Amino acid sequence: MKALPTFIAKLIRTICPDHLVDQIEGDLIELYNYDVKTIGHARARRKLFWTALRFFRPGILMRNRVSLNPPSASMLSNYSKIAVRVMSRSKTITAINISGLAFGLSAALLLFVWIYHEFSFEKFHRNRERLYVAWNRAHENGEIHCWSTTPRVLAPTLQKEYASIEHAVSFAQWGSTQRFRVGEKNVLKTTGAYTEPSFLSMFSFPLLKGDAATALNDPKSIVLTEDFARDLFGNRDPLGETVTVSEDEHNFEFTVTGVLKDLPSNTAFNFEYIIPYSFIDTNWGLDDFWGNNSVLTLVMTKPDVNDQFVNEQVRDVEKKHYKDGQHIEIFLYPFLKNRLYSRFENGVPAGGRIDEMIVVSILAICLVLIGCINFINLSTARAQKRAKEISVRKVTGAVQRSLVVQFLVESMITCGVAALLSLGLAYVLLPYFNIVMQEQLSFFELPVSFWAYFAGAIGLVSLLAGGYPAFYLSSLPSLRVLKIGGTASKTNKVMRSTLVVAQFGIAIVLIVGSIVVYRQSAFLQNMERGYAVNNLVYVPLTGELQKNYSAFREELLSQGVASAVSRTSTPFTEQWSSTGSMTWAGKNPEDRTDIERIVTDEGMVKTAALTLIAGRDINLKEYPSDSTAVVINESALRLMNFKDPIGETIRDNGIDWKIVGVVKDFVFVSPFIQKSPVVLFGNKYSSSLSFVYIRLDEKMPITKVVGAVEAAHRKYNPDYPFELHFADAEYQRSFHFLESTQTVAGAATVLAIFIACIGLLGLSIYMIEVKRKEIGIRKVLGGSVFGITRLLSASSLRPIVLAVIIFSPMSWFAMESWLGLFPYRTSLDLGMFLLATILILLVAVLTVSTQTIKVALNNPVDSLRSD
């Protein structure tokens, strides 16, 4: 045996005095060689292990010079001064270490602030542990489906029939624009809500004025947020004042009974006023139909009630009250989980927004890890240069513990400076990050605990990044180093290469990920929508526009501003109504597939440019009975299985509807949702029509046609401001999440490549410094610049090639899993991996070449000159 196993050798060098290390190692090697001859190799290794351990019994440890007392303040001050001097002597490497860590930490800080914000949602409610959202669980077509919209009648039923429930309220967001009038002041708002009086007692939205227990007791009461109250009343006290609310042709007067503090950014609720549900019940009657899933049901249980117990109680509540709901169960889902864990698969929670948070966390950790890898690599690479310094200090009496502390202090100073720089950089970048992510993050709103975690993370990074170099450098054998000079061990060369592989492997995964996200986004945005969004706009059907619609429509058509105009109950990018109870001839009674419902006026197929594949559009002029006609899409046709659908009848809400046309499937709501059966109903439910869709003349300038539409709107609906929505812009809104992911992934990729490359640059600088004399000799002996450059570059690029080989398959599987979350997806091909490989190699070659070409061109006399 030429040398002791690494583990045993390190133990000996750590514990034993330096002047005994060589003697002990020699004795152990001699004993081991004797045992191999007498008892065999395997038994000899086991005996060697136990023999070595006997050197570390308490008696020997007590005689050792290692002290367990912490270093004094003066010693720490001395360590700090030495660390600053060492860092100042290697300014380039110090700058590389600090910048790598600073950029990684700043990016990670921004991402973790976002993650912390997401996890803080709804945590401010006092009763948060007792709050639940009622969900439906239905067994349909061999699968279990879950959804969170419930019947309006569910909340009062739960409140009345189950003693374990303290409060149960219905909550619905107001869907259309309302006009609020106070004297001569008119304000339009769409972000309001209907709910029950106990809502304000369940949730901790503090009232600045009014009593939470009674504020919504009267059907004609209204609670405003602070900002909205200021918009209406200025600095005047709004409590007890009257507000006139107009919707379409109706005017209602409400009394302000409370003013809420503006909602915090970490809540999913979004309203500026609250109207009690008793107002709806009083004016239009209580909606007691169990088949109408139209509201959220929020529940607060009594103290110390087990959620499993209450779920067993309420599970069959719909079955008890609704004969057609025997396949539906009700369960209470913790309110705190509703944001991050809202995706269910076959009745079981399967993730949701938490998946995004996990990916972002991994991304943040990887960025910090790349900076740490730079620190470790450069520190171990410098060992060869600092070996004699360390050895001299050990020979003159320094113990390993003091050397370890010295290097850890250097690490902590480096990480501390990097942390301060990262805070400044993150503070500067936060406004831009908020714009990209459409968030309202602020460092000043973060609790002390977050900064405690951040400080702890910096300390952990210091130990991780500086721990290995500290123990490695302090364990170098001083006598050998002083005799033959410091040489980098094979183990540390392998470790540095491994870390470089990991660094660039992460970069490769991020490059591939960015390419895939970009391609998926482009694929979804360019996929066949089934209807034309260009030159398609819509306006809310508000105020007098309801009764003046015909005149408004005719004016747009006669002026040539529009080629088609129609009305709908909902925009094509929103989901307002669906049912599993629609029937038709030959339907399987067990089939409860959801069908999307849109109430339309005549001419909607032409206005939206849907593609007819059978039959015709709804046309009330030629066919007055078309008020009960429907147009279905291909998915609905496949579900109904009609051979000739034209003229067939379907039944919904007790009314027979005749199929007059079939259109190709179109993207309803967003391309992130599987195309579903859709039925366009005639305007028998004309009161449900809420939007006017307009197909603009594409030959006229857009400013001219928009101006003409605005003039017509002002003419026929003067009391409401003009509110125009472009269908393509609304469609594009669904891509915000994907575009944000693309931006974050792209920025992280560039940053990861940058940090990895400056680390590679630092290693190249040290490699060239070590081989300076060798390069001079090669040039003297006739070596060419190209040959020397190739020689120096090859060793640096070898780990990167290995990273490509190892991490490309990993990135393939990761991207396949991610794309599997989309109903419509692009495909992976070798081209994107080839592009990632070329990019990473090109950047690495450019990074290394900046140093290798420079040194290859140097005068060899300068390299061979004595130090």
C-alpha positions in Angstrom: 0.0 0.0 0.0 1.5 3.3 -1.1 -0.6 5.6 1.0 -3.3 5.4 3.7 -7.0 5.6 2.8 -8.0 9.2 2.6 -10.4 9.0 5.6 -7.8 7.6 7.9 -5.1 10.0 6.7 -7.4 13.0 7.3 -8.2 11.8 10.8 -4.5 11.5 11.7 -3.6 14.9 10.3 -6.6 16.5 12.1 -5.9 15.0 15.6 -2.2 14.3 15.8 0.6 16.8 16.2 2.3 17.7 12.9 5.7 16.3 14.0 4.2 12.9 14.5 2.0 12.6 11.4 4.8 11.1 9.1 5.9 8.6 11.8 2.3 7.4 12.6 1.5 7.1 8.9 4.7 5.1 8.2 4.0 2.7 11.1 0.5 2.1 10.0 1.5 1.4 6.4 4.3 -1.0 7.6 1.8 -2.8 9.8 -0.8 -3.0 7.0 1.7 -4.5 4.5 2.6 -7.2 7.1 -1.0 -8.0 7.7 -1.8 -8.4 4.0 0.8 -11.1 3.8 -0.4 -13.0 6.9 -4.2 -12.6 7.1 -5.3 -11.4 3.6 -6.2 -8.0 2.1 -9.8 -7.7 3.3 -9.0 -8.6 7.0 -6.0 -6.4 6.9 -8.0 -3.3 5.8 -10.5 -3.9 8.7 -7.7 -4.3 11.2 -6.1 -1.1 9.9 -9.3 0.8 10.4 -9.6 -0.3 14.1 -5.9 0.2 14.7 -6.2 3.8 13.4 -9.3 4.5 15.6 -7.3 3.6 18.7 -5.1 6.7 18.1 -8.2 8.8 18.9 -9.1 7.6 22.3 -9.8 10.2 25.0 -6.2 10.1 26.4 -4.6 11.0 23.2 -7.2 13.6 22.4 -6.6 15.3 25.7 -2.9 15.5 25.0 -3.5 17.0 21.6 -3.0 20.7 21.2 -6.6 21.3 19.9 -8.5 23.6 22.2 -12.3 23.6 22.4 -12.5 27.2 23.7 -14.0 29.7 21.2 -11.7 32.3 19.7 -11.5 35.6 21.6 -12.6 39.0 20.1 -8.9 40.0 19.6 -8.3 36.7 17.7 -11.3 37.3 15.5 -10.1 40.8 14.8 -6.7 39.5 13.8 -8.4 36.8 11.6 -10.4 39.6 9.9 -7.4 41.7 9.2 -5.5 38.8 7.7 -8.6 37.9 5.6 -8.8 41.4 4.3 -5.1 41.4 3.4 -5.4 38.1 1.6 -8.5 39.2 -0.3 -6.8 42.5 -1.3 -3.8 40.6 -2.7 -6.1 38.6 -5.0 -8.4 41.3 -6.2 -9.6 39.6 -9.3 -10.5 36.3 -7.6 -12.1 38.2 -4.7 -14.2 40.2 -7.1 -15.2 37.0 -8.9 -16.2 35.4 -5.6 -18.2 38.4 -4.4 -19.9 39.2 -7.7 -20.9 35.5 -8.2 -22.4 35.3 -4.8 -24.0 38.7 -4.9 -25.8 38.1 -8.2 -26.9 34.7 -7.1 -28.1 36.0 -3.7 -29.9 39.0 -5.2 -31.9 36.8 -7.7 -32.6 34.3 -4.9 -33.7 37.0 -2.6 -36.2 38.4 -5.1 -37.6 34.9 -5.8 -37.8 34.0 -2.1 -39.6 37.3 -1.3 -42.2 36.3 -3.9 -42.4 32.8 -2.4 -42.8 34.2 1.1 -45.5 36.5 -0.2 -47.4 33.5 -1.8 -47.2 31.5 1.4 -48.4 34.5 3.5 -51.7 34.6 1.7 -54.7 34.7 4.1 -52.4 34.1 7.1 -53.5 37.4 8.7 -57.0 36.1 9.5 -57.5 35.4 13.2 -59.7 32.4 12.5 -57.6 31.0 9.7 -57.4 27.5 11.2 -61.2 27.2 11.3 -61.9 28.5 7.8 -62.9 26.2 4.9 -64.1 26.4 1.3 -66.9 24.0 0.4 -66.1 21.9 -2.7 -68.1 19.5 -4.8 -66.8 16.0 -5.5 -68.7 14.2 -8.2 -68.3 10.7 -9.7 -68.7 11.2 -13.4 -68.0 8.8 -16.2 -65.6 6.7 -14.2 -63.7 9.6 -12.8 -63.9 11.9 -9.8 -64.2 15.6 -10.6 -63.8 18.4 -8.0 -64.8 22.1 -8.3 -65.3 24.9 -5.9 -68.4 26.7 -7.1 -71.5 25.6 -5.1 -75.2 26.3 -5.0 -76.4 29.5 -3.3 -78.7 27.4 -1.0 -75.7 25.4 0.4 -74.6 28.0 2.9 -77.9 28.6 4.7 -78.4 24.8 4.7 -75.1 24.1 6.4 -75.6 26.9 8.9 -79.1 25.6 9.8 -78.5 21.8 9.9 -75.0 21.3 11.4 -74.2 22.3 14.9 -70.4 22.0 14.3 -70.5 24.9 11.9 -70.4 28.4 13.4 -70.8 30.4 10.2 -71.5 29.6 6.5 -71.7 32.3 3.9 -72.2 32.5 0.2 -69.7 34.7 -1.6 -69.9 35.9 -5.3 -67.9 38.4 -7.2 -70.0 41.0 -9.0 -69.7 40.3 -12.7 -70.7 43.5 -14.5 -70.0 47.3 -14.3 -72.1 49.3 -11.9 -72.4 53.0 -11.6 -72.2 54.6 -8.2 -73.6 58.1 -7.8 -73.3 60.5 -4.9 -74.8 63.9 -5.8 -73.2 64.9 -9.1 -70.2 62.5 -8.7 -70.3 59.3 -10.8 -67.9 56.4 -10.3 -67.8 53.1 -12.2 -66.8 49.9 -10.4 -66.7 46.2 -11.3 -64.9 44.8 -8.3 -67.6 44.2 -5.8 -69.1 41.2 -4.0 -72.2 39.8 -2.5 -72.0 37.9 0.8 -73.6 37.4 4.2 -73.4 39.6 7.3 -71.1 37.1 9.2 -68.4 37.4 6.5 -66.9 40.3 8.3 -66.8 38.3 11.5 -65.2 35.3 9.9 -62.4 37.1 8.1 -60.1 39.7 9.5 -60.7 42.6 7.2 -60.7 45.5 9.8 -63.4 48.1 9.6 -62.2 51.7 10.0 -65.8 52.8 10.5 -68.9 50.8 11.5 -69.6 47.6 13.3 -68.5 44.3 11.7 -71.2 42.3 13.5 -74.1 44.5 12.1 -72.7 46.3 9.0 -74.5 44.0 6.5 -77.6 43.2 8.4 -79.9 45.5 6.3 -80.5 44.5 2.7 -79.9 48.1 1.6 -76.6 48.4 3.4 -73.2 48.7 1.7 -69.6 48.5 3.0 -66.9 50.3 1.0 -63.1 50.1 1.1 -61.2 53.1 2.2 -60.0 54.1 -1.3 -63.5 53.7 -2.8 -65.1 55.7 0.0 -62.5 58.5 -0.7 -63.4 58.4 -4.5 -67.1 58.9 -3.6 -67.0 61.2 -0.6 -63.6 62.8 -0.6 -62.6 63.5 3.0 -66.2 63.6 4.2 -67.3 60.9 6.7 -69.2 58.4 4.5 -70.9 56.5 7.4 -74.7 56.8 7.1 -74.5 58.5 3.6 -76.6 57.3 0.7 -75.2 55.9 -2.5 -77.2 55.3 -5.6 -76.1 52.2 -7.5 -77.3 51.8 -11.1 -77.1 48.7 -13.2 -78.7 48.7 -16.7 -82.0 50.5 -16.2 -82.3 49.9 -12.4 -81.4 52.3 -9.7 -81.0 51.2 -6.1 -80.2 53.2 -3.0 -77.8 51.9 -0.3 -76.7 53.3 3.0 -73.0 53.2 3.8 -72.7 51.2 7.1 -69.0 50.5 7.1 -65.6 51.4 5.7 -63.0 48.7 5.3 -59.3 49.2 5.4 -58.0 48.6 1.9 -57.4 44.9 1.3 -53.8 43.7 1.8 -51.8 42.4 -1.2 -51.7 38.9 0.3 -55.3 38.0 0.0 -57.1 36.3 -2.9 -60.3 38.4 -2.3 -60.7 41.3 -4.6 -63.5 43.8 -3.9 -64.0 47.4 -3.3 -67.5 47.2 -1.9 -69.8 44.5 -0.3 -73.5 44.2 -0.7 -75.5 41.7 1.5 -77.0 38.7 -0.3 -80.3 39.5 1.4 -80.6 42.4 -1.2 -80.6 39.8 -4.0 -83.0 37.5 -2.0 -85.4 40.4 -1.3 -85.5 41.7 -4.9 -85.3 38.5 -6.9 -86.0 35.7 -4.5 -83.8 33.1 -2.8 -82.0 30.9 -5.3 -82.8 27.5 -3.8 -82.0 25.4 -6.9 -79.3 22.8 -5.9 -78.2 22.4 -9.5 -77.0 26.0 -9.9 -73.3 26.1 -8.9 -72.7 29.8 -9.0 -71.1 30.9 -5.7 -68.3 30.2 -3.3 -69.4 28.8 0.1 -67.1 29.8 2.9 -67.4 28.0 6.2 -66.1 28.6 9.7 -66.3 25.7 12.1 -66.7 25.9 15.9 -63.5 25.8 18.0 -62.0 22.3 18.5 -64.1 20.7 15.8 -62.2 18.1 13.9 -62.2 18.6 10.2 -62.6 14.9 9.4 -65.6 14.8 11.7 -67.3 17.8 10.1 -66.5 16.4 6.6 -68.3 13.2 7.4 -71.3 15.2 8.5 -71.7 17.4 5.5 -70.7 14.9 2.8 -74.2 13.9 1.8 -76.0 17.2 2.3 -76.7 17.7 -1.5 -77.8 14.1 -1.8 -80.4 14.7 0.9 -81.9 17.8 -0.8 -81.4 17.2 -4.5 -82.6 14.0 -6.2 -80.4 14.7 -9.3 -77.3 15.3 -7.1 -76.9 11.7 -5.8 -73.5 11.5 -7.5 -72.2 14.7 -5.7 -70.5 14.9 -2.3 -69.6 18.1 -0.4 -66.3 18.4 1.4 -64.7 21.2 3.3 -61.2 22.1 2.1 -58.9 24.2 4.3 -59.1 27.9 3.3 -55.3 28.3 3.7 -54.7 25.6 1.1 -57.1 26.9 -1.4 -54.6 29.1 -3.2 -51.5 26.9 -3.4 -53.1 23.4 -3.5 -56.2 24.0 -5.7 -55.6 21.4 -8.4 -57.3 18.0 -8.0 -56.8 14.8 -10.0 -59.4 12.1 -9.7 -60.6 13.6 -6.4 -57.2 13.9 -4.7 -55.2 17.2 -4.2 -52.4 17.1 -6.8 -50.8 20.5 -6.5 -51.6 23.8 -8.1 -49.7 27.0 -7.6 -47.4 25.2 -5.2 -45.8 23.5 -8.2 -44.7 26.9 -9.5 -43.4 27.8 -6.0 -41.3 24.5 -5.9 -39.8 25.2 -9.3 -39.0 28.8 -8.3 -37.4 27.6 -5.0 -35.2 25.1 -6.9 -34.2 27.9 -9.3 -33.2 30.2 -6.4 -31.2 27.5 -4.7 -29.4 26.7 -7.9 -28.4 30.3 -8.5 -26.9 30.5 -5.0 -25.3 27.0 -5.4 -23.5 28.1 -8.6 -22.0 31.1 -6.7 -21.0 28.7 -3.9 -19.3 26.4 -6.4 -17.3 29.3 -7.7 -16.1 30.0 -4.1 -15.1 26.4 -3.4 -13.4 25.9 -6.7 -11.4 29.1 -6.6 -10.5 28.5 -2.9 -9.2 25.0 -3.5 -7.4 26.2 -6.6 -5.6 28.8 -4.6 -4.4 26.1 -2.2 -1.4 25.5 -4.3 -0.4 29.1 -4.0 -1.1 29.3 -0.2 0.3 25.9 0.7 3.7 27.3 1.9 2.0 30.1 3.8 -0.2 27.6 5.7 2.7 25.2 6.3 4.9 28.0 7.7 2.1 29.0 10.1 1.6 25.4 11.2 5.4 24.8 11.8 5.5 28.0 13.9 2.8 26.8 16.2 -0.6 27.4 14.5 -3.0 24.5 15.1 -5.6 23.3 12.6 -8.5 24.8 14.5 -7.1 28.3 14.2 -6.5 27.8 10.5 -10.0 26.5 10.0 -11.4 29.6 11.8 -9.1 31.8 9.7 -10.5 30.4 6.5 -14.1 30.5 7.8 -13.7 34.1 8.7 -12.5 34.8 5.1 -15.6 33.0 3.8 -17.9 34.9 6.1 -16.4 38.3 5.1 -16.8 37.4 1.5 -20.4 36.2 1.9 -21.2 39.2 4.1 -20.0 41.7 1.5 -21.9 39.7 -1.2 -25.0 39.8 1.0 -24.9 43.6 1.4 -24.4 44.0 -2.3 -27.2 41.6 -3.1 -29.6 43.6 -0.8 -28.8 46.8 -2.7 -29.1 45.1 -6.1 -32.4 43.4 -5.1 -33.8 46.7 -3.8 -33.1 48.4 -7.1 -34.5 45.5 -9.2 -37.7 44.9 -7.1 -39.9 47.5 -8.9 -39.0 45.9 -12.3 -39.6 42.4 -10.8 -43.1 43.6 -9.6 -43.9 44.8 -13.1 -43.0 41.5 -14.7 -44.7 39.4 -12.1 -47.7 41.8 -11.7 -47.1 41.7 -7.9 -46.9 44.2 -5.1 -43.9 43.0 -3.2 -42.1 45.2 -0.8 -39.1 44.6 1.5 -40.6 47.0 4.1 -43.7 44.7 4.6 -41.6 41.6 5.4 -41.5 40.5 9.0 -38.4 40.3 11.1 -38.5 36.5 10.8 -37.8 36.7 7.1 -34.7 38.7 7.6 -33.6 36.3 10.4 -34.0 33.4 7.8 -32.0 35.5 5.3 -29.2 36.1 7.8 -29.2 32.4 8.7 -29.1 31.5 5.0 -26.0 33.7 4.6 -24.3 32.0 7.5 -25.1 28.6 6.0 -23.8 29.7 2.7 -20.6 30.9 4.4 -20.1 27.5 6.0 -21.0 25.5 2.9 -18.9 27.6 0.6 -15.9 28.0 3.0 -16.1 24.8 5.0 -14.5 22.5 2.6 -11.7 24.9 1.6 -11.0 25.6 5.2 -10.6 22.0 6.3 -8.8 21.1 3.1 -6.3 23.9 3.3 -5.7 23.5 7.0 -5.0 19.8 6.6 -2.1 20.1 4.1 1.0 18.3 5.5 3.4 21.0 6.4 6.6 19.0 6.3 5.9 17.6 2.8 4.8 21.0 1.5 8.0 22.7 2.7 10.2 19.9 1.3 8.6 19.4 -2.2 6.2 22.3 -2.5 2.5 22.4 -2.6 0.8 20.3 -5.3 -2.9 20.0 -5.9 -4.1 16.5 -5.0 -5.9 14.3 -7.6 -8.9 14.3 -5.3 -9.3 18.0 -5.4 -8.8 18.2 -9.1 -11.6 15.6 -9.5 -13.8 17.6 -7.1 -13.2 20.8 -8.9 -14.1 19.2 -12.2 -17.2 17.7 -10.7 -18.3 21.0 -9.4 -17.7 22.6 -12.8 -19.8 19.8 -14.4 -22.6 20.6 -11.9 -22.4 24.3 -12.5 -22.7 24.1 -16.3 -25.1 21.2 -16.0 -27.5 23.5 -14.2 -26.9 26.1 -16.9 -27.7 23.6 -19.6 -31.0 22.6 -17.9 -31.9 26.2 -17.6 -31.1 27.0 -21.3 -33.2 24.0 -22.4 -36.0 25.0 -20.1 -36.0 28.6 -21.4 -36.1 27.4 -25.0 -39.0 25.0 -24.2 -41.0 27.6 -22.3 -40.5 30.0 -25.2 -41.5 27.4 -27.8 -44.6 26.4 -25.7 -45.7 29.9 -25.3 -45.3 30.6 -29.1 -47.1 27.3 -29.8 -50.1 28.2 -27.7 -50.3 31.8 -29.0 -50.2 30.6 -32.6 -52.4 27.6 -32.3 -55.7 27.4 -34.2 -58.1 29.3 -32.0 -61.3 28.4 -33.9 -62.4 32.1 -34.0 -60.7 35.3 -35.2 -59.6 37.6 -32.4 -58.1 40.2 -34.8 -60.4 43.2 -35.3 -62.8 41.7 -32.7 -63.8 43.9 -29.8 -66.6 43.9 -27.2 -68.2 46.5 -24.9 -70.2 45.9 -21.7 -74.0 46.1 -22.3 -74.6 48.7 -19.6 -77.1 51.4 -18.8 -79.3 52.6 -21.8 -77.3 50.5 -24.2 -79.6 47.6 -23.3 -82.7 49.2 -24.8 -80.8 51.1 -27.5 -78.9 48.1 -28.7 -80.7 47.8 -32.0 -80.1 51.4 -32.9 -76.5 51.1 -31.8 -76.0 48.0 -33.9 -77.6 49.5 -37.0 -75.5 52.7 -36.8 -72.3 50.7 -36.7 -73.3 48.6 -39.6 -74.7 51.4 -41.7 -71.5 53.5 -41.2 -69.3 50.6 -42.3 -67.5 50.7 -39.0 -68.5 47.1 -38.3 -69.1 44.1 -40.6 -71.1 42.2 -37.9 -72.5 42.8 -34.4 -73.9 40.4 -31.8 -74.5 40.0 -28.1 -73.3 37.3 -25.6 -73.8 36.5 -21.9 -70.1 36.1 -21.4 -66.8 36.9 -23.1 -65.2 34.0 -24.9 -62.3 34.3 -22.5 -64.3 33.7 -19.3 -66.3 30.8 -18.0 -69.6 31.8 -16.4 -72.0 28.9 -16.8 -71.9 25.1 -17.3 -74.1 22.2 -16.7 -74.0 18.4 -16.5 -77.8 18.1 -16.5 -78.5 18.8 -20.2 -80.4 15.9 -21.9 -81.0 14.7 -25.4 -82.3 11.6 -27.2 -80.2 8.6 -26.5 -78.1 10.2 -23.7 -76.7 7.8 -21.1 -78.3 8.7 -17.8 -75.0 8.1 -16.1 -73.2 10.6 -18.3 -72.8 13.9 -16.5 -70.1 15.6 -18.7 -70.1 19.3 -18.2 -71.2 21.4 -21.1 -70.3 25.1 -21.3 -73.3 27.5 -21.9 -73.2 30.8 -23.7 -76.3 32.8 -24.4 -76.0 34.7 -27.7 -77.9 36.9 -30.1 -78.3 36.2 -33.8 -75.2 36.4 -36.0 -72.7 35.4 -33.3 -71.1 32.8 -35.7 -70.4 35.5 -38.2 -69.3 38.1 -35.7 -66.8 35.8 -34.0 -65.8 34.2 -37.4 -66.6 30.7 -36.1 -66.3 28.0 -38.7 -69.6 26.4 -39.6 -69.3 22.7 -40.6 -73.1 22.0 -40.7 -76.3 24.0 -40.7 -76.5 27.8 -40.2 -76.1 30.7 -37.8 -78.9 31.8 -35.5 -81.1 34.2 -37.5 -84.1 35.8 -35.8 -85.2 37.8 -38.8 -85.7 34.8 -41.1 -86.5 32.3 -38.3 -88.3 34.0 -35.4 -88.3 30.6 -33.5 -84.5 30.9 -33.3 -84.8 32.4 -29.9 -84.9 28.7 -28.8 -82.3 27.6 -31.3 -78.7 26.5 -30.5 -75.4 26.1 -32.2 -73.1 23.4 -30.9 -69.4 22.8 -31.4 -67.7 19.5 -32.5 -67.0 18.3 -29.0 -70.7 18.7 -28.1 -71.6 16.8 -31.3 -69.3 13.9 -30.4 -70.8 13.8 -26.9 -74.4 13.8 -28.2 -73.5 11.3 -30.9 -76.1 12.6 -33.4 -75.6 11.3 -37.0 -77.4 14.3 -38.4 -77.6 16.9 -35.6 -79.5 19.6 -37.6 -83.1 19.7 -36.3 -82.3 17.5 -33.2 -83.5 18.7 -29.8 -81.7 19.1 -26.5 -83.3 20.0 -23.2 -81.9 22.4 -20.6 -83.6 24.1 -17.7 -86.9 22.7 -18.7 -86.8 24.2 -22.2 -86.5 22.4 -25.5 -83.8 23.8 -27.8 -83.4 23.0 -31.5 -79.9 22.5 -33.0 -79.6 24.7 -36.2 -75.8 24.6 -36.7 -72.5 23.0 -35.8 -69.2 24.9 -35.6 -65.6 23.7 -35.3 -64.1 23.5 -31.8 -62.8 26.9 -30.6 -60.6 27.8 -27.7 -63.0 28.7 -24.9 -61.6 30.6 -21.9 -57.9 29.8 -22.7 -55.6 27.4 -24.5 -54.5 26.0 -21.0 -57.9 24.3 -20.7 -58.9 21.3 -22.8 -61.5 22.1 -25.5 -64.9 21.2 -24.1 -68.4 20.8 -25.3 -70.0 24.3 -25.9 -73.5 25.2 -26.7 -74.5 28.7 -28.0 -78.1 29.4 -27.0 -80.5 31.7 -28.7 -81.6 34.8 -26.9 -84.7 33.5 -25.1 -82.7 34.5 -21.9 -82.1 38.0 -23.3 -81.7 39.3 -19.8 -78.5 37.3 -19.6 -76.9 39.2 -22.5 -74.2 41.4 -21.0 -71.7 42.1 -23.8 -71.8 43.5 -27.4 -69.3 41.8 -29.7 -68.3 43.9 -32.7 -66.3 42.7 -35.8 -64.5 45.9 -36.9 -64.0 46.7 -40.6 -60.4 45.7 -41.2 -59.9 48.1 -44.1 -60.4 51.2 -42.0 -57.7 52.6 -39.7 -58.1 51.2 -36.2 -58.2 54.7 -34.6 -61.0 55.7 -36.9 -63.3 52.7 -36.2 -62.7 52.8 -32.5 -63.5 56.5 -32.5 -66.8 55.8 -34.4 -67.7 53.0 -31.9 -67.0 55.4 -29.0 -69.2 58.1 -30.6 -72.1 55.7 -31.1 -71.7 54.5 -27.5 -71.7 58.1 -26.2 -74.9 58.7 -28.3 -76.9 55.8 -27.1 -75.4 55.3 -23.6 -74.4 58.8 -22.4 -74.3 58.1 -18.7 -71.7 55.4 -18.9 -68.1 55.9 -20.0 -66.9 54.1 -23.0 -65.2 50.8 -22.1 -63.7 48.8 -25.0 -62.0 45.4 -24.8 -59.9 44.0 -27.7 -60.5 40.3 -28.0 -56.8 39.6 -28.9 -55.6 41.5 -25.8 -58.1 39.7 -23.5 -57.0 36.4 -25.1 -53.3 37.4 -24.5 -54.0 37.9 -20.7 -54.2 34.2 -20.2 -50.5 34.0 -21.2 -49.3 36.3 -18.3 -48.3 33.3 -16.2 -46.4 31.6 -19.0 -44.7 34.9 -20.1 -43.7 35.6 -16.5 -42.2 32.1 -16.3 -40.4 32.7 -19.5 -39.0 36.0 -18.3 -37.9 34.6 -15.0 -36.4 31.5 -16.6 -34.6 33.5 -19.2 -33.1 35.9 -16.6 -32.1 33.0 -14.4 -30.4 31.3 -17.3 -28.4 34.3 -18.3 -27.4 34.9 -14.7 -26.5 31.2 -14.2 -24.3 31.2 -17.3 -22.7 34.5 -16.2 -21.9 33.2 -12.7 -20.6 29.9 -14.1 -18.4 31.7 -16.7 -16.8 34.1 -14.3 -16.0 31.1 -12.1 -14.5 29.4 -15.1 -12.6 32.6 -15.8 -11.1 32.5 -12.3 -10.1 28.9 -12.7 -8.5 29.7 -16.0 -6.5 32.5 -14.5 -5.1 30.2 -11.8 -4.5 27.4 -14.2 -2.5 29.7 -16.4 -0.6 31.1 -13.4 0.4 27.6 -12.4 1.5 26.7 -15.9 3.2 30.0 -16.6 6.7 28.5 -16.8 5.5 25.5 -18.8 4.0 27.8 -21.4 7.2 29.8 -21.6 9.3 26.6 -22.2 6.8 25.4 -24.8 7.1 28.7 -26.7 10.9 28.6 -26.5 10.8 25.0 -27.9 8.7 26.1 -30.9 5.1 25.8 -29.6 2.6 27.8 -31.7 0.0 30.2 -30.2 -2.8 28.0 -31.5 -1.3 24.8 -30.1 -0.7 26.3 -26.6 -4.3 27.8 -26.7 -5.8 24.5 -27.6 -3.8 22.7 -24.9 -4.9 25.2 -22.2 -8.5 25.3 -23.3 -9.0 21.5 -23.6 -8.7 20.8 -19.9 -11.1 23.6 -19.1 -13.7 22.6 -21.6 -13.6 18.8 -20.8 -15.9 19.1 -17.8 -18.4 21.2 -19.8 -18.6 18.5 -22.5 -19.2 16.0 -19.7 -22.0 18.3 -18.3 -23.7 18.3 -21.7 -23.6 14.5 -21.9 -24.9 14.0 -18.3 -27.5 16.8 -18.0 -29.1 16.8 -21.5 -31.1 13.6 -20.8 -32.1 15.0 -17.4 -33.4 18.2 -19.0 -35.3 16.2 -21.6 -37.2 14.3 -18.9 -37.8 17.4 -16.8 -39.2 19.3 -19.8 -41.4 16.3 -20.8 -42.9 16.3 -17.3 -43.5 20.0 -17.5 -45.1 19.9 -20.9 -47.3 17.1 -19.7 -49.3 19.7 -17.6 -50.6 21.3 -20.8 -53.6 19.9 -22.8 -51.9 21.3 -26.0 -48.2 21.3 -26.2 -45.2 21.6 -28.4 -42.8 18.7 -29.0 -39.2 18.3 -27.9 -36.5 17.8 -30.6 -32.8 17.4 -30.7 -32.4 20.8 -32.2 -33.0 22.6 -28.9 -30.5 20.5 -27.1 -28.0 21.0 -29.9 -28.6 24.8 -29.6 -28.1 24.7 -25.8 -24.9 22.7 -26.3 -23.5 25.1 -28.9 -24.4 28.1 -26.8 -22.8 26.8 -23.6 -19.6 25.7 -25.4 -19.3 28.9 -27.3 -19.7 31.0 -24.1 -17.2 28.8 -22.3 -14.6 28.9 -25.2 -14.9 32.7 -25.3 -14.4 32.9 -21.6 -11.3 30.7 -21.5 -9.9 32.1 -24.7 -9.7 35.6 -23.2 -6.9 34.3 -20.9 -5.3 31.5 -22.9 -4.7 33.6 -26.1 -3.3 36.4 -24.0 -0.8 34.2 -22.2 0.1 32.4 -25.4 1.1 35.7 -27.0 3.2 36.8 -24.1 7.0 37.0 -24.3 8.4 33.6 -23.0 11.2 35.6 -21.3 8.6 37.1 -18.9 7.3 33.6 -18.1 10.8 32.1 -17.4 12.1 35.0 -15.4 12.9 34.0 -11.8 10.3 35.0 -9.2 
